[in-house]
Amino acid sequence: MVYRRIIFVLVMVFYTLGIAVAQDAETEPHVIPLYYDLTASIDNNFDLDTLLAEVNTRLTEFALVVVPDPTPQGYLWTQSGITLFSSRDEDGEIQFVLEANNPTLDRLSPVLESRHDVSTSTVETLADILFALALYHHDSVDAAQRAFEALIASDEPNQFHYYLGYLALLEDDYPAALAHFDTTFTDFHAERVRVASSAAWALWQMGATDAAFERINTALDGAVTVSNEVVLMRSRAYLFALMLDYDAALMDIDAAIALAETHDFSRVTRAGLYTNRAELVFLIYEWDRVEENLDMALELDPTYAPAYFQRGVLFYTMARREDAIADFEMYLVLTPDGIYNEQATEYIESIEIELEALGG
């Protein structure tokens, strides 16, 4: 009887400790980086700390916290988080410009670009936008939808439809997503390339394959810059790949790269395109060509983190374990908040276990 009581007490102690640990884990907030450059608003006595204190108080119930980071490593758009910049318009008025990514969407398809600029000139609205973007970034779909809908009711409505469209994609509500994208397409012609790609992806998910390609082709016909053409051909290449038409996919990405080379696009842009081609060639199992394209990407830009991650995957597939670890580690160095950080860490851990088992 005594032994049973001792066992019972021990079980209750461990159970209580387990609950305490679980509660601590549950209440530990998820950190969302805020990359910022507020140089233009310095003389306006803008107080970022006060703004974040207000926003983070509202985020407490979601176990989220936004933490400022003025000096991100690598390219800003390869990081995962929120960006905030200040600028001045022609009248000298301060404008705050924000955007956020959603890692789930970024990993879902290269066709989707989950970032979109939104702007405001008032600190009150800035707090509301930052709150909504933090929820969006962390997949808090219902709360983010309510936050953006409240902004639509009180501010310039159409600039928020892009994010509502992506939130609909996260719920697999493709008709709703398309409706939001079409609203953005109508009122924001400067965003037509990005919106056309997103809308095409939603149409493809709805089984409207012809309409998806028509959306891209129509945007291509109306493209006003070579840059627009390159982005749209890249998006169409991935759509062809979804249709398992790899020849057509490679023709489009080859044409996009040729245009970028001819018009001397930036090295980082070309590095991205070579990485895209490597991803597509990977689908037809031509490892040497994949490596060749990723090597070219890193020759163009040795700090282009996505190429390191993709080459790490390639090396792992080829059983080149030490090379894979080196590339995954470089990816983590270049993008401390990258969208593939979890996967890169898992690869490293898995490879280390394999090497230990092999005695290497």
Stockholm file with secondary structure:
# STOCKHOLM 1.0

chainA/1-360         MVYRRIIFVLVMVFYTLGIAVAQDAETEPHVIPLYYDLTASIDNNFDLDTLLAEVNTRLTEFALVVVPDPTPQGYLWTQSGITLFSSRDEDGEIQFVLEANNPTLDRLSPVLESRHDVSTSTVETLADILFALALYHHDSVDAAQRAFEALIASDEPNQFHYYLGYLALLEDDYPAALAHFDTTFTDFHAERVRVASSAAWALWQMGATDAAFERINTALDGAVTVSNEVVLMRSRAYLFALMLDYDAALMDIDAAIALAETHDFSRVTRAGLYTNRAELVFLIYEWDRVEENLDMALELDPTYAPAYFQRGVLFYTMARREDAIADFEMYLVLTPDGIYNEQATEYIESIEIELEALGG
#=GR chainA/1-360 SS CHHHHHHHHHHHHHHHHHHHHHHHHHHSCEEEEEEEECGGGGGGTCCHHHHHHHHHHHHGGGTEEEEEESCCSSCGGGBCSEEEEEEECTTSCEEEEEEECCHHHHHHCTTCCCCCCEEESCHHHHHHHHHHHHHHHTTCHHHHHHHHHHHHHHSCGGGGHHHHHHHHHHTTCHHHHHHHHHHHHHHCGGGHHHHHHHHHHHHHHTTCHHHHHHHHHHHHHTCCSHHHHHHHHHHHHHHHHHTTCHHHHHHHHHHHHHHHHHTTCCHHHHHHHHHHHHHHHHTTTCHHHHHHHHHHHHHHCTTCHHHHHHHHHHHHHTTCHHHHHHHHHHHHHHCTTBTTHHHHHHHHHHHHHHHHHHTC
#=GC SS_cons         CHHHHHHHHHHHHHHHHHHHHHHHHHHSCEEEEEEEECGGGGGGTCCHHHHHHHHHHHHGGGTEEEEEESCCSSCGGGBCSEEEEEEECTTSCEEEEEEECCHHHHHHCTTCCCCCCEEESCHHHHHHHHHHHHHHHTTCHHHHHHHHHHHHHHSCGGGGHHHHHHHHHHTTCHHHHHHHHHHHHHHCGGGHHHHHHHHHHHHHHTTCHHHHHHHHHHHHHTCCSHHHHHHHHHHHHHHHHHTTCHHHHHHHHHHHHHHHHHTTCCHHHHHHHHHHHHHHHHTTTCHHHHHHHHHHHHHHCTTCHHHHHHHHHHHHHTTCHHHHHHHHHHHHHHCTTBTTHHHHHHHHHHHHHHHHHHTC
//
